[in-house]
């Protein structure tokens, strides 16, 4: 893609997406609003959890972790569920518990509509069950977490700590699962290298990773990311993508939200199989949810060539 300028590339990608959507639905991309509203959000199986998750989901950062925004956050969360989104991600550290608290104000009435995920920064067995997990459940107003993750595992020392057979966090996770307090065990990371090592050493149910056309946050190349996703697919590990827009920095290249969502959901494609089940997106306004859901309903997987071109473009090689 050495002889195409930025404007021509963006026009080409938009035209290709438009054509793909036309072939898939038989109608123009914009379609009729009522027809689009009546369509369900596409779903994918979240690996070995067996849960069919909507391909876009709600992240618990942005507005949903800011002080004094309870009513605004409740409006966003309720709107997400009303639109059909069935996966919510949060963490004990988002807003120092504020995110979990806001989500809990909705979960007390709508818990059965959501596959609920939260994370802990505790690396050791001690304290997780009676402190970190208990407090998360109190804030979330639930006694059961569908997916509990070790948060921000970005280096070998931290991975070794959580996987320590005697004192690692993983021991507490296993105890919680045996007690039917959590359904699945996972970890979040910004490194494909660390994730590859992690799933080689432990049978995780899910992983949560940064995934966008610029690569992963810890300087991994898109190729390294693809290798990890291939391995995750073979092991039937549920993959949840985060930072689809690199905290919106990717928009500086001229890439659109539509392209960001399509890229992340198309990563790791192997025939008709897609290892990425859903992309979590932080929201600051309810209207952003409407836009993301609209794009999810119109999503058509990118080809390998489109993926390569987008990566080259975003990384300044186009």
N, C-alpha and C positions, 0 to 999 in steps of 0.2 A: 504494500500500500504506500509506495514511495512517491507516487505522482498524483496524489489527490489532496486538495486543500481542505481546510476545516469545514468551510461552508458546503462544499460538494459532498464531503463525507456524511455530514449530518443529514443533508437532503436525501442521500442514497439510503441511509439507515432508516429514515422515516418512511420512505417510499417502499422499502422492502417489508417493513413491519405492516404497513397498510395493506400491501398485497397479500401477505400471509394471513392477516385477519380476514380479508375478503374471501380467500379460498376456504378458510376454516368455517366461517359462519354463513357465507353466501350473501352477506350484506356489507355495506360500507362500514368502516371502522367506527364512525360516529354513531351509526344506527339510530334507532328511536329510543328516546330516554326511557319510555315505559317498558320496552322490550328488555333493555339492559337492566332496569331495576328488578325485573321479575326473574332474571337469571341468578342462580346460586353462585357463590364464589367457588371456583374450582378447588378441589382438595387433593392432597397426596398423603399416602401412608407414611407415618412418622416411624420408619424403620421397625424394629422389633417390638415397639410399644403397641403396634397394631392400630393406633389411633389415626383416623383420617382428619388431617389438619388443613385448614384453609391456607392457601399458598401465600397470602399476606396475613400478618398478625400484628398484635399491638405490643410495642415495647414500653416498658415502664419508666423510661427516662423522659427528658424534655419537660413538658408542663407537669407530668404526673410525678414529679419529685421536688417541685418548687414549693416553698412555704406559702401559706395563705392562698392556695389555689384549689382548695378542696372541691368547691361546687363546680368550678370549671373542669377539673379533672374527672369528677363523677359524670359530668355531661359527656365528656369524650369517651369514657369507658362504656357507659350505657349505649352510646351511639354505635360504638364498635360492635357490641353484642347485637344490637338491633339490625345492623347491616349483615350479620351472619358470621363475623369473625369469631373463631372458637379457641384461640390460643392467646394467652397473655403471659408475658415474661417480665420478671422484676428481680430485685435483689435486696438483701438487707442493707446494702450500702448506698442504694440510690436515695439521695436526700437524707441519708442517715435514718432510714426507716420510713420516711414520708411516703415514698412510692407504695410500699406495702400497705401502709395505713389507708391511703386513698383508695387503692384497689379493694381493700377489705370492706370499705363502705358500700361497695357494689356487690362484692362476693357474698355478703350476708344474706342477700336476696336472690342472687343469680349464680351461685356457685356451680350448679349442675350444668350450666351452659358452657363451661370453660375447662380446657386443659391448662392447668395452672402450674407455672414454673417459677421457682425462686432459687437464689444462690447464696452461698456463704463464703466468707473470706477466711474462716477458721481452717487452718491446715492440719490440725491435730484432732485426734479422737475426743480428748477431754473437752467438755463444754458444749459440744455441738448439739447433743440431744436435749439437754436440760436448759441450755441457754440460747444458742443461735436458732435452732429449729423451733423451740417452744415460742420464742419471741416473735419469730416470723409468722407462725400460725396465729398467734394472738392478734398481731396487726392485720393479717389477712382474713381474720374471722373464719377460720376453717380448721379442721383437725386432720386434714389430709392434703398432701402436695403430690401432684401427678409426676413432676420431674424436679428433682433436687440436684443442684450442680455445685461442684467446687469451682469457685469464681477466679478468673484471671490467672490461669496456670500458663505462664509464659516462659518458664525456664526449667532446666533439668532439676535444679535443687528443689524447686517448689513441687514439681511432679513427684520427685522421690519422697518428699515429705508427706504428701497426701496418700501415697501408695505404700507407705511404711506398714508392714504386716502387723505390727504391734500397736503403734500409736498414731497411725495415719488417719486422716479424715474418712477415708474409704471404709474403715471399720465401723465408724458411727453410721455411715450411710447404709451399710449392710444390715446393721442392727435395726435401723428405722424401717428398712424394707421388709425384714422378717416380722416386724411388729405391725405391718400393714399401715404404716403412717406415711410412707412414700411409695409411689408406684414404680419409679424408674430412677436410675443413677446416671449422672453425666458430669461433664466439665466444660468450662468455657475457656477459650484461648484465642490469641491473635497470631499463633504460630503453627503453620502446617507441620513443621518439623517436630515440634513438641506433641502435637496431636497424633502424628504417625507413631511416635514412640509410645504414647499413652494407650492407644488402642491395640498395640502389639503386646502390651503388658497387662491389660485388664479388659474385661468384657463389658465395656460401657454400653448403656442403652442408647445414649444420645450425646451429641457434641454441639456446642454453640460457638460459631466462629465468624470472624470478620470475612466478608466475601463481597468484593466489588472488582471492577475492571482494572483498578490500579494495583491489584494484588492484595496480599494480607499485610497487616500493620507491622509485622516484625521482619520486613524486608524479604519475605518469601515471594518467589516469582509465581505468576499464574500457572506455570507448568508444574511447580512443586505442589501447588494447591490442587491441581487436577489429579496428581498422583495420590494425594491423600484421599480425595473424594472417591477415586476408584477403589481404594482399599476399604473405605467406609461402606461403600455400596456392597462389596463382597461380604462384609461382616454384618450386613443388615442393620447398621447403626443409623439412628435417626439424626439428620443433619438440619440444624436451625441456623440460618444466616443472619448476621447482624451487620450494622454499618454499611448498608447497601449503597449509601452515597458518601461514605467516608466522612461522616459528620458534615455533609453537604459540600465538602471541599471539591468533590468530583464535578459539581456543577460548574466550577470555574473553567473546566475544559470545554464546556458547551454541551455536555451530555445531559439528557433529560431524565426526569423521574421514570418515564416509561422505559427508557433504555437501561437504567439502573436496575429496575425490578426484573426486566426480561433477562439481563445478563446473569444476575445472581441465581435466578430460578433455572437457568439453562446450564449452569456449571456442572461439570462432571457427567454430562450425558453419555450414556452407554446403550446404544440402540434406542429402545423405547423406555429405558429406565433413567430416572433422575434422582440422584442421591439427596439433593436439597429439597426438603419437604416444605419449608416455609421461610419467609423473610420477615423478621420483626422490624418494625419501623416506629420510631418515636414520633409523637404527634404534639403539635402546639395549638392546633385549631381543629374543630370537628370537620371543617370543609376538606382538610387534608385527608381525612379518612375516606370521604366520598370519592376523592380523586384516586387514592390508592386502590380502593375496591373496584372502581371503574376500570383502571388499568389491569387489575388482576383478572377481571372478567373478559378482557380483550386480549389477554396474554397469549402469544404464540411462541413456542420455543425457537431460539436462535439456532442457526446452523453452525457447524464448526467454523466455517469461513467467516460468518458474521462475528462470532466470538473473537477470533484472531484479529480481525480488523478493529474491533472496538478496543481490545487490549492495546494494540499498537497505537491507536489514536490517542487514548487516554494517557499512555505513557510517553507520548511525544515523539513517536516514531512514524507518524503518519504525515 
